[in-house]
């Protein structure tokens, strides 16, 4: 059974009321550099924030104002509480709304999203968890269209995490809307394992080159790789 909280070095995630708990790939997504080093976002949007993990990690990394939208009321309340109890409560705002109905007063420099991706035929008995991990409430088209609507047209960057197959579908949806791939990070559990998750960043400006990186979580003896430790040492309590 997952713990009711996850303690990081600079913040705590209460997660007992959320369908999706803190995951290793979520922590990787939050810690990785997904934009050029010169990119300093002033406004960031976390779509489907859940516990608020990604928003809190970006608050630790940046000086930007961060909005987080969450459709599930229980998860929204938990994320809001996690924000209020953090060091960056003045820069974090949670919104209980459907993304399709979200109308902010400004566009965003950076949008991050760890979206639901399982198909309906895999639904379980837990409604809240279903909503957190199944894409019936947020399709590939809906997500791509609303990212296009909410992102700054010239300078904005969006970063998403998907499994391999779903990422290829989403990439096509973004290309249809005039976006170019900027960053491609391939995550493997171990060196001899297939790609576990894929992270990509997109922008409307065609880059001179695409940043491609392979990331290994664990060695063959199941210990964390130096690569993982180096990335997460500022966040994980025991690294």
Residue pairs with C-beta under 8 A, 6 or more apart in sequence:
2 15
2 21
3 15
4 14
4 15
4 16
5 12
5 13
5 14
5 15
5 16
6 12
6 13
6 15
6 21
6 22
7 13
7 237
8 56
8 235
8 236
8 237
9 234
9 235
9 236
9 237
10 60
10 87
10 235
11 56
11 60
11 82
11 85
11 86
11 87
12 82
12 85
13 22
13 51
13 52
13 53
13 56
13 82
14 51
14 78
14 81
14 82
15 21
15 22
15 51
15 78
16 78
17 74
17 75
17 77
17 78
18 50
18 51
18 72
18 74
18 75
18 78
18 79
18 128
18 132
19 50
19 72
19 75
19 126
19 128
19 129
19 130
19 131
19 132
19 133
20 50
20 51
20 75
20 129
20 132
20 133
21 51
22 51
22 53
24 217
25 114
25 161
25 187
25 196
25 197
26 53
26 54
26 114
26 161
27 53
27 57
27 232
27 235
27 236
28 187
28 197
28 199
28 215
28 217
28 228
28 231
28 232
29 54
29 112
29 114
29 159
29 161
29 199
30 53
30 54
30 56
30 57
30 58
30 235
31 57
31 231
31 232
31 234
31 235
32 185
32 199
32 215
32 231
34 112
34 157
34 159
34 183
34 185
34 199
34 201
35 41
35 110
35 157
35 159
35 182
35 183
35 201
39 109
39 110
39 157
40 62
40 63
40 64
41 62
41 64
41 108
41 109
41 110
41 157
42 64
42 65
42 109
43 64
43 65
43 66
43 67
43 106
43 107
43 108
43 109
43 110
44 55
44 58
44 62
44 64
44 65
44 66
44 67
44 108
44 109
44 110
44 111
44 112
45 66
45 67
45 68
45 69
45 104
45 108
45 110
45 111
45 112
45 150
46 52
46 54
46 55
46 58
46 66
46 67
46 68
46 69
46 111
46 112
46 113
47 69
47 99
47 111
47 112
47 113
47 115
47 143
47 146
47 147
48 69
48 70
48 71
48 99
48 113
48 114
48 115
48 116
48 132
48 138
49 55
49 68
49 69
49 70
49 75
49 76
49 79
49 94
50 70
50 75
50 79
50 114
50 132
51 75
51 78
51 79
51 82
52 68
52 78
52 79
52 80
52 82
52 83
52 92
52 94
54 112
54 114
55 66
55 68
55 79
55 83
55 92
56 82
56 83
56 86
56 88
56 92
57 235
58 64
58 66
58 110
58 112
59 66
59 86
59 87
59 88
59 91
59 92
60 88
60 234
60 235
63 91
64 91
64 109
64 110
65 91
65 93
66 88
66 91
66 92
66 93
67 93
67 94
67 95
67 104
67 108
68 79
68 83
68 92
68 93
68 94
68 95
69 94
69 95
69 97
69 99
69 102
70 76
70 79
70 94
70 95
70 96
70 97
71 96
71 97
71 98
71 99
71 131
71 137
72 128
72 131
72 132
73 96
74 128
75 128
75 132
76 94
76 95
76 96
77 96
79 94
80 94
83 89
83 92
83 93
83 94
86 92
95 102
98 137
99 138
99 142
99 143
99 146
100 142
100 146
102 146
102 150
104 150
107 150
107 151
107 152
107 153
107 156
108 150
108 151
108 152
108 156
109 152
109 155
109 156
109 157
110 156
110 157
110 158
110 159
111 147
111 150
111 151
111 156
111 157
111 158
111 159
112 158
112 159
112 160
113 143
113 147
113 158
113 159
113 160
113 161
114 160
114 161
115 135
115 138
115 143
115 160
115 161
115 162
116 131
116 132
116 133
116 134
116 135
116 136
116 137
116 138
117 133
117 134
117 135
117 162
117 163
117 166
118 133
118 134
118 135
119 134
119 135
120 134
120 136
122 134
123 130
123 134
124 130
130 136
131 137
140 166
140 169
140 170
140 173
141 173
143 160
143 170
143 173
144 170
144 173
144 174
144 176
144 177
145 177
147 158
147 174
148 177
148 178
148 179
151 157
151 158
153 204
154 204
154 205
155 203
155 205
156 203
156 204
157 182
157 201
157 202
157 203
158 174
158 179
158 201
158 202
158 203
159 183
159 199
159 200
159 201
159 202
160 167
160 170
160 199
160 200
160 202
161 197
161 198
161 199
162 170
162 197
162 198
162 200
163 196
163 197
163 198
164 194
164 195
164 197
164 198
167 198
167 200
170 200
171 181
171 200
171 202
174 202
178 204
179 202
179 203
179 204
180 202
180 203
180 204
180 205
180 206
180 207
181 200
181 201
181 202
181 207
181 210
182 200
182 201
182 202
182 203
182 207
182 210
182 211
183 199
183 200
183 201
183 210
183 211
183 212
183 213
184 198
184 199
184 200
184 210
184 211
184 212
184 213
185 198
185 199
185 200
185 212
185 213
185 214
185 215
186 195
186 198
186 212
186 213
186 214
186 215
187 195
187 196
187 197
187 198
187 199
187 215
187 217
188 194
188 195
188 196
188 214
188 215
188 216
188 217
189 196
189 216
189 217
189 218
190 216
190 217
190 218
190 219
190 220
191 216
191 219
191 220
192 220
196 217
215 227
215 228
216 225
216 227
216 228
217 224
217 225
217 228
218 224
218 225
218 228
219 225
224 232
224 239
229 239
232 239
233 239
